[in-house]
């Protein structure tokens, strides 16, 4: 029972950055933008949050700085891919390589070591005492509860608001949206900025919350996994939650089970990628919710 609680609690903690980034990528893809630069936005947010926290400006300032950094990288993506009409994949890939490289360079130059200040843990009375699920879902750091609120907000945005319907309409047919008086460029720019802010927040949740520090290449390709999560989740918030939790459980197994198992550690590390590839193959023909102009 203790091992199960440890696996689930670690999985929920690791799920938070994935879910925050997935919510942002969901908004971008619903508008028709394939944001390959998501990795760079997460990495930028992770480094900025850590740097600000280590400079003793506080966790709140670090989180705000991460939001702004992610949005700034997203603005570059919007200028290159939306306004200059560059290839979305190429512009995003450039940010995928460039931003983590800059973050790693600055980290080495600054020379900071050690962990960031601890993020407060919020424990909900009674519910946190439930066996197995209590510590996992009702005794987590602040980023977890922020992610839960934002997941509900993004679901409501697309399901119940006119603005959410407009974003979806632009993703399906920007020409028709333009004829009805909506600017596809403006909608996609705002969607990218929202995506960047959430990705920056995901970076803060990673370096300050999940890991508690920063290291070069801390994101480790999770940006690409998040893109796959959004696609596998059929561009829905429940799908993003389920996909994020699944990948986080696989990561948790590596941390809690690998050392005492006869299965090689490298195999546990490869499991998230193997599962994503298998699910992509299985869901290849499921295209009912695909934004029709995605990546165009």
Buried (B, 14 or more C-beta within 10 A) or exposed (E): EEEEBBBBBBBBBBBBBBBBBBBBBBBBBBBBBBBBBBBBBBBBBBBBBBBBBBEEEEBEBBBBBBBBBBBBBBBBBBBBBBEEEBEBBEBBBBBBEBBBBBBBEEBEEEEBEEBBEEBEEEEBEEEBEEEBBBBBBBBBBBBBBBBBEBBEEBBEBBEEEEEBEBBBBBBBBBEEBBEEEBEBBEBBBBBBBBBBBBBBBBBBBBBBBBBBBBEEEBBBEBBBBBBBBBBBBBBBBEBBBBBBBBBBBBBBBBBBBBEEEEEEEEEBBEBBBEBBEEBEEEBEEEEEEBBEBBBE
